[in-house]
Amino acid sequence: MAVITPNPRVRKTPFTPGVEAQGVKGYTVYNHTLLATVFESLQADAAHLKKHVQVWDVSCERQVQIKGPDALRLMRMISPRDMDRMQADQCYYIPIVDHNGGLLNDPVAIKLADDHYWLSVADGDLWQFVLGLVVALDLDVEVCEPDVSPLAVQGPKAEDLMARVFGEEVRDINFFRYKRLSFEDTTFVVARSGWSKQGGFEIYVEGADYGMPLWDMLFANGRDLNVRAGCPSGIERVESGLLSFGSDMRRENTPYECGLARFCNSALDYIGKAALADQAENGPSRQIRPIAIEGEIGACTQAWPLMAGGRQVGQVTSAAFSPEFGVNVAIGMVDRSHWASGTRIELITEHGMRWAHVQESFWR
């Protein structure tokens, strides 16, 4: 089996020693950084996540820091979401689009102060786009990548584990809100968030030297909770309809095509607003839909065309067999003519044709 060849362009993380000690079996590269993909097996890792608690090294969610007097002006410019409503302890999911309304990234924004934001980015060099705007418009803003490495604690027992490490105050954090909580001689931003529907938190670890002490403390306090190292689960995230930028949505897609219309509520003239005006009024001609697939399927490593009457009417971009629901679950972009729930469409995979069925909703 091919392996990732180590080189300086593929970064290890402050938690890599812990990940290796926990028996990681596979990696991918995300934002030039190692991201674990499997420990025991894809199915076993997903099942454990749904019952217990896992610690995920998601340092690959790099931060783009936007800081300075023009920070809010820049935030208003780059996203269709109304940034003026964002409160001091809040995290916002924000689509970021180009001048044609195409998605460039879908980070979580963290408001640290009126003039200070972090963008926790999906896979992509968003800082270059942001820095280009700063230079071109001569904005009074600093753009950099701070020494911040997120660590996720996910699963139904996540709150109990976090309370043992950070205190009972962690239970008072509401969804997509954060508190600064103490650890050793410092504090971290701790948010109730994460890339699963099982509940949990993300700890924004400032300072690489704190990485392994925090990792070790979480595992020491979680033995009776059956804590394990884990990683974002492809099975669980497709069941939940959590979209992956670069897979399920790309620059050729708009927020409206990706079901993100509720995050396009800014009244200001953000970049791409004019290009999105028609979809804002009339809706898109294609859109993300949950899809069930008949028969056996392999890994979806490239887009699978959806065909009807000899023409392509969409594509499937993520798929996996769900042991919990006993079906192949999938995410697809489907034309309006075929996106109604119950529609049966031919799906072309490298393993042959399979029947796909558009679903009313995702599985969780």
N, C-alpha and C positions, 0 to 999 in steps of 0.2 A: 504494500500500500504506500502511496506517495505521502511524503511528510512536508511540513513547512520548513524550509531551510532558514536557520537563524541568520539574521543580518541586522545592522543598526536601524534599518527603516521599519522593522517590525518590533515594536516596543514591548518589553515586559512591563509588569505593573508592580506596585508595592505589595500585592497579595500573591504574586506568582509562586513564591516558595510554598505558601499554604495550599494553593491549587494543585501544585505538583505532588505535595505530600498526601493529598486526598485522593490521588489516583486518577487524575484526568486522563481520558482516553483520546480526546480529539480537540482541535482548536480550529477556529477560523480567524481571519484578520479583519478588524473593524476599526475604522479610523486609525489605521497604521498600528494597531494595538492588538495583542492577543486576547481572544475571547473564547473561553471554553465552550464546547458544544455537547459533550457527553461525558458522564462519569461511569455509572453502571451500564445502562443502556437507555436509548431514547424513551422506551415504554416504561421502564422501571423508574427513571428519573422523574417522568411526568406523574406517575402514580404516587411517588413519595411526596412530591410538591403539594399534591392535593390533600394529603393527610397530615403532614408534619411541618417542618420548617427547613428552609435551605438558605445558605449564605452564597450569594453570587458575586463574583468579581466582575463588575461592569465598569471598570476603569476606562474602557473603550468609549464610554459616553463622555467624551471630552467636553470641556467647558469653553465657550467663547465669552470672554469677559468684555462687557460694554460699560465703561465707567467714565463719567465726566459731565459737565454742564449740559451737553446736548444728547445725553443718553436717552431720555424719553423721546425726544424728537426723532432719533434714529429708530427706536423701537416702534413708534407709530408708523414709520415709513416702510418698514420691511415686512409687516404682517397685516393681513386683513382683520385681525382680531383687535377689538377695542382695548387698547392698553391703558386708557385712562381709568378704567374700572378696577384695575389690579391693585390689591391691597398689600400692605407692607409684609405680611407673612405668607403670601400666596405664591403658588406655582401655577403657571398657565401653559396648557398645550397650545402651541401657536404654529399654524402653517406659515411658511415663508415662501413667497412666490416671486417670479421674475416679471419683467415688463409685459410678457405675454400671458401672465396668469399661471404659468407652469410651476409646479412645486420644486423648490430647491432643497428643502429640508423641513422636518416637522419636530423641532426641539421642544423640550420643556423649558420655559423661562422661569427663573427664580428671581424675585425682586428682593434685593438685599437692602436697597435704599432708593430714594427718589432718583438718584443719579448713578445707580449701580445695579447691574443685572448680570446674571449668568444665563447663557443658553446651553443647555445640556443636549448636545446635538446627536442626531442619527448619523449614519455613515456618510461622510461627505465633508469637504473642506470649506465649510460655510464661512469661516473666518476671512477667507479671501474675498468673498462677495461683500461682507460687511466692511472690511478694511478699504475696499475699492470705493464704496460710498463715502466713507469718512474722508478719504483723500480727495475725491472728486468734488465734494461739497464743502470741504474745509471745515468739517465739524470738530467741535472741541470735545473729542471723545478718545479715550484710550481703548484699543482693541488688542487683547492678548489671550494666550491660553494659560490660565493660572495652574499652580500645582495642586490640583483638586482631582481626587480619584474616587468616584462613587462606588459604594459597596451596598448591595441590596440584600435585605432580609425578607424572604417571601414565604408565604404559606399560612395555614390557619393558626399555627402556634407562634407566628412571628411577633405578635404583640407581647406575649408572655416573655419571650426571650429578650426582646428589646427593653422591657421594663426591668429585667434583672441587670442589664448593663447600664442603662441610662436613667433608671428610676421610673416611678409611677407616672411622672409627668408625661411620659411618652404616650400614655393612653388618651390624653386630652387633645392630641393632634388630630384635626379633622382631615378628610380626604383632600389632597392637593393643597395642604397647608404645611407649614414647617415651624419648628422651634429650634433655637440654638441651645444645645444641651452639652453638658460638661463631659469630658473624657480626659482623664489624667490631668495635665496642666493646661488644657486648651478647651475649645468648644467646637462642635461641628453643627452644620445645618443638617437637621434630621427631618425628612419629609415623609408623609404618608403617601407613598406613590410606588410605582414599579411596573415592570412589563409583564404582569400576570393579573388574572382576575381572582387570585387566591387571597389577596390582602397582603399588606406588608409595608415596608419602609425602604427608603434610600438614604444612606448616610454619605454626605459629601465630605470626604476625608481630606482636609487641608494639611499638606505636609506628608511626604512619602514615608517618613520615619515612623509615623503612627500606624502604618498599614498593618503590619504583622501583629503588633500588640493588640489592636482592635480585633483582628481575625482570631487570635488565640483566645481572647476573652469571650468572644461570642461562642466559640466551640466549648470552652471550659464551662460556661453557664448553660449550655444547651444539651448536655449529654442525655438527661432524662426526658428531653423533648424529642429525641431522635433527630438531632440536627445533623445535616450533611452539607457538604459542598454541592452546589448545583449551578445551573446556568439557565438562561431563557429557554423555555421548552417550546419547540416547534409545534408539538401536538397541542399543548394547552393554549398557545396563543392563537392558533387557527380555530380551535373550538370556540374561543372567546371573541374572535373577530378583531384581534389586535394587529394593525397593519404594519408592515415592514417597509420603510422607505428604501428604495433601490430594488425591491422585489415586487411588492404589490402596487406601488405607486412610484412614478418617476417624473422627470421634468416635463414629459409630454402629457402628464395628467394635471388636472386642476383640483383644487379642494372640493369643488362641487361633485366632480366625478368620483371622489374618494369618500363621499358621505360626510364631509366636514363643513357643510354649510353653516352649522351653528357657530363655528369659529370665525365666520366672515361677517362680523357685525360692526366694523368700524365705519363711521360716517366721514372719515378723513380721506384725503387723496393719497392712499398708500400706493406703492409701486404695483402695477398690474390691475388696478381697480377698473380702469376703462375696458380692459380686455376681458374682464369677468362679468361685465354688466349684463350681457345677454343671458348667461347661465344663472346669474343671480335672480333674474326676472322669470325666465322660462324653464330653468332646470337644464341639466346636461343631457347629451344624447347617448351617453354610456355611463355606467356607474358600478362601483364595487357591489358584489352580491355574494352571500354564502351559497356554497354549492356542495352537494353530496355526489359522490362518484361510485358507480357500480363496479364490481370486479376487483381484481388485484391491481395495485399500482406500486410503482417504485418511487424513489425520491424524485421530487419535482425540481430538477436542477436547471431547467429552462422553461420559458413560457410554453404552455400547451394550448394550441388553438381550439376554440369552440366553433363548430361548423354547423350550418343549417342551409339546406338547399344548394350546396356547393359553394357557399360563400362564408367567410369568417365573420362571426358575430360576437367575438370576444376572445378572452384567453383566461386560463387558470395560471396563477403565479405562485401559489403555495398550496400544498396538499399533504395530508398525512392520514394514516389509519388511526382512528380513535378507539382504543380498547374499551373505554368507558361507554361510548355511545354505539359501538359496534358498526361503524360506518367510516368510509373515507371522507374526511372533512376537507373543505377547500375554500379558497378565496379566489374570486375571479372578477375581471372587469367585463361587463356584459352590455351589449347594445340595448337601447330602450325597447326595441322590437321583440326582445327575447328575455327581458329581465323579470317578468312576472313570476311570482311564486308558483311552482309546479311545472314550469316549462322544462321539457326534456330536450337536451341538445347533445350532439355528437362531440366527443372530446378526443382529440388526436394526441396520443402519447407515443414515445419511442417504443412502447411495449404493445402498441396496437390501439384500435378504437375502443373507447369506453363510453357508456352513457352517463351524462351528467344531468343532475336535477337542481334547478334553482330553488333555494329554500326561502321561507318567510323570514327567518331570523337565524342568527348564530346559535350555537348549541349551549352557551352559558352566558 
